[in-house]
Amino acid sequence: MNNEKVNAAIQQYKHIFDSHFKIFHEFLRIPSVSTAEIHREDVVKAADFLVEQLKQLKFKNVKAYPTKRHPIVFGEYLVSSKKPTLLIYGHYDVQPPDPIDQWNSPPFEPQIKGDHLYARGVSDNKGQIWATLSALRAVLQTGDLLFNVKVLYEGEEEIGSPSLDDFLESHQSILACDCILNPDAGMLAPNKPTVTYALRGMAYFELRISGPKADLHSGLFGGVIGNPANILCELIAKMHDENRHITLPGFYDSVRKISEKEKNELDKLGLGVDFYKKNTNVPALQGEVGFSPVEQVSTRPTLDVNGLYSGYIQEGAKTIIPSYAMAKISTRLVPDQDPDAVHQSILKFLEENVPDAVTWELKYLSGAPAYLSEPDGPWFESYLAALRQTWGDEPMIKREGGSIPVATAMKKYLGVDSILTGFGLPDDQIHSPNERLHLPTHKKGVEALIRFFLNP
């Protein structure tokens, strides 16, 4: 690593930080909520914003490719055909800001409070995109890259990336690369730079239980008509047993067990009871019996209700039997589990357990298998070295409980593993009100990326 070039780029980053950060605020003000039709033009606006940023960095072949829903942004900075190529991934779409009344400041009006910047998407994933752009800008303003760089930014990650597989399959030639940098994971703590080598997959469903053709008076019909809300709750309760074991038929048939060596390595991460209680403010943990907290969130599959709706939910009382009840249900999957097989499993469960008093419909909204890679190789070692030099400590290497389906898709179509990393923290409140970015950690992350980009 050329220390002179690294130092020059880091100093340039510090010099341009204030002016460049104001542009980041413009990015955060765009409400690029991919799931809401009302924000379709805002998502396009965010894509156009990134196109302009890449053009300013002298990237070539920069384009926002249309898809059936939201654009995919691509650009490339080619140093030499003889040099290896890094592909950088990011997603510029964000989660809905709801519930708005729980935000302490407007979600799309960035606010700095102490060491944190607050806004929707500031950590997931606009802040991570900005870290890579900041590092590239500093390097290119003080010299040149030592390898080729391509970028791919999508606008559908928060809705399951429905257009990405087709794009990867049909654009394999322009996306060809030797390694992928995916900063959509995160760190364990401000002093613990982290790289992830495994992710859980997902299968996501919407379950609707239907009863009477309209809401009914609970005094006139209660006790004789099946209540969809009651039945939905009963079904959900049956999906786990007393040991928090998932009861869907065949759900665990393909679950891969981890080795004793890997279990010992995970235990070293320090993700115990106290860590999760501190970061969530819950009085106690509740997970699958027989497994440690770190195993429960990374090596074991889960089933969770993400949303419930039925009947009267406004202030005050209204005595009705609701005509229907709906639940959003997600399953996090581990290596060797097939999302389609899980779909069949939940269908079988419903066929066996829904009473005749109601009808039901299950929508399979999205699915992606788990991701597993080997944490080694020259790119991986180079990135670890950059983290080590920036933080002065050994990076943490871990499994991640979340899902990043793009890693699996890129492995499938491009044949390349991803460095899964990022500089978000567990308490960044992503997907929640008051999402935030820890600025000191963000700045160190940019310095680490500068070192990585300048390591031949």
C-alpha positions, -999 to +999 in steps of 0.1 A: +000+000+000+014+034-010+012+054+023+019+087+005-011+083-018-033+071+010-024+100+032-030+125+004-065+110-003-074+110+033-064+146+037-084+155+006-114+137+020-112+158+052-107+189+031-138+184+010-160+168+038-182+198+046-191+207+010-195+171-001-216+163+029-241+190+020-246+172-013-253+140+007-281+159+025-297+165-009-296+127-015-313+121+018-341+146+011-353+124-018-381+101-004-371+071-025-395+047-009-396+018-034-427+001-020-451+031-025-465+040-060-468+076-049-430+078-046-422+063-080-409+096-094-389+101-063-371+068-068-363+079-104-350+112-090-327+093-066-313+073-095-307+104-116-289+119-086-265+090-086-260+091-123-249+127-119-225+119-091-208+091-112-205+114-141-188+140-119-163+113-109-155+107-147-171+073-147-180+061-182-210+043-197-231+057-169-268+049-173-300+044-154-314+012-169-352+010-168-369-020-153-405-030-148-404-009-116-374+011-106-341+020-124-308+002-120-278+026-122-245+014-137-212+030-144-176+021-147-141+035-142-117+014-162-080+019-155-067-010-177-079-042-193-049-059-176-061-048-141-086-067-120-121-053-115-141-045-084-179-042-086-195-020-059-232-026-050-256-004-033-293+003-031-308+038-031-343+029-022-355+032+014-381+019+038-413+038+044-409+062+073-440+052+091-450+057+119-443+094+112-454+105+146-426+086+163-399+106+145-382+134+165-375+152+132-389+150+097-376+117+081-366+133+049-350+165+063-316+155+076-307+167+111-274+165+129-276+159+167-244+153+185-224+126+167-254+114+147-271+123+114-308+115+114-329+107+083-346+078+066-321+058+046-291+076+062-276+042+073-295+018+051-282+022+025-276+058+013-249+063+039-230+033+027-233+044-009-220+078+001-190+063+019-179+045-012-185+077-034-166+098-009-136+074-009-136+073-047-138+111-050-109+116-026-088+090-044-096+103-079-090+139-069-054+131-057-044+104-082-059+073-098-073+039-089-051+008-090-078-014-104-110-011-124-142-002-106-178-007-117-209+002-097-244-011-096-271+007-076-306-007-075-338+009-064-358-022-053-338-039-025-364-030+001-391-048-019-370-080-026-351-069-057-377-082-082-359-068-112-323-076-103-320-113-114-332-105-149-307-076-151-278-096-138-286-124-162-289-102-193-260-079-185-233-104-174-208-090-198-208-054-186-209-066-149-180-090-152-157-086-123-132-103-099-148-093-066-179-075-053-179-050-025-213-049-009-215-024+020-251-033+030-241-052+061-227-034+092-205-034+122-209-049+157-198-017+174-179+015+166-146-001+177-153-034+159-150-033+121-168-062+107-170-084+076-198-109+071-194-143+053-229-157+056-264-143+054-298-158+061-323-161+032-360-152+033-394-163+023-421-136+028-459-141+028-492-123+033-519-144+049-555-133+046-583-150+066-619-141+054-652-147+072-685-128+067-690-106+037-690-075+059-682-066+095-709-079+119-724-067+152-705-088+178-736-089+201-759-103+175-734-127+158-706-132+184-704-169+194-719-183+162-697-168+135-660-177+131-640-145+139-612-141+113-591-121+138-594-148+165-586-176+140-556-157+125-542-153+160-547-190+168-530-200+136-500-178+143-497-192+178-496-227+164-467-219+142-443-222+172-443-247+200-434-242+237-396-242+228-400-216+201-395-244+175-413-237+142-440-262+136-445-259+098-443-295+083-407-302+071-394-268+079-362-280+094-355-309+070-328-291+051-313-270+078-275-273+078-259-277+112-228-257+120-195-272+131-182-270+167-153-249+153-177-224+138-198-223+169-167-215+190-157-187+166-193-172+168-191-173+206-160-151+204-180-122+189-195-115+223-231-113+210-247-126+242-278-118+263-264-085+275-256-072+240-291-078+227-309-065+258-287-033+257-294-027+220-331-033+221-341-022+256-362-054+262-364-070+297-355-105+285-347-125+253-370-151+237-355-175+212-354-211+202-345-232+232-311-250+230-292-223+211-272-193+221-284-158+211-257-155+184-268-189+170-304-179+171-299-147+150-274-161+125-274-199+121-310-208+129-342-201+108-370-180+122-406-172+115-420-137+125-451-117+121-442-084+106-476-068+106-513-075+116-545-058+105-581-066+113-613-049+123-615-016+141-581-002+151-589+035+158-593+052+192-622+041+213-645+010+210-664-005+182-680-039+188-677-059+156-667-093+142-643-082+114-649-096+080-612-104+075-578-105+091-544-102+075-508-109+086-475-103+070-452-132+078-415-136+071-392-165+075-354-161+077-337-191+062-303-207+066-280-226+041-297-254+022-332-243+029-353-236-002-377-207-001-401-225-025-401-255-002-409-232+028-438-219+007-451-254+003-445-260+040-467-231+051-494-241+026-495-275+041-497-261+076-527-239+066-545-268+048-542-288+080-551-261+105-575-235+090-610-243+103-640-246+079-656-215+094-634-192+072-616-191+039-579-182+034-555-169+009-517-170+011-496-147-011-460-156-016-444-121-019-407-129-022-381-155-015-343-158-016-319-185-004-292-180+022-257-169+012-224-186+024-189-178+013-154-186+023-137-156+041-104-158+023-086-147-009-065-117-019-095-092-021-108-103+013-073-101+029-068-066+013-101-054+028-093-068+062-059-051+061-076-017+053-099-022+083-070-033+105-049-002+096-078+022+101-091+009+134-058-005+148-076-037+158-084-071+143-117-070+123-146-092+133-157-119+109-192-131+114-225-145+101-253-120+096-289-127+106-304-104+079-309-111+043-291-095+013-305-115-016-283-097-041-253-115-028-268-148-037-280-136-071-246-121-080-229-154-070-253-172-092-250-150-123-216-135-120-198-164-103-181-140-078-182-138-040-190-106-022-172-088+006-202-080+028-194-051+050-206-016+059-203+010+086-238+010+101-242+001+138-268-021+156-284+009+172-288+029+139-325+021+140-327+011+104-363+003+092-375+022+123-383+058+132-353+080+139-329+061+117-294+075+122-257+074+111-228+076+136-206+102+119-173+092+135-177+056+124-188+067+089-157+089+085-134+060+096-152+038+072-144+062+043-107+061+054-108+023+053-123+023+018-096+048+006-069+023+019-087-005+002-090+013-031-053+021-031-041-014-023-029-030-055 
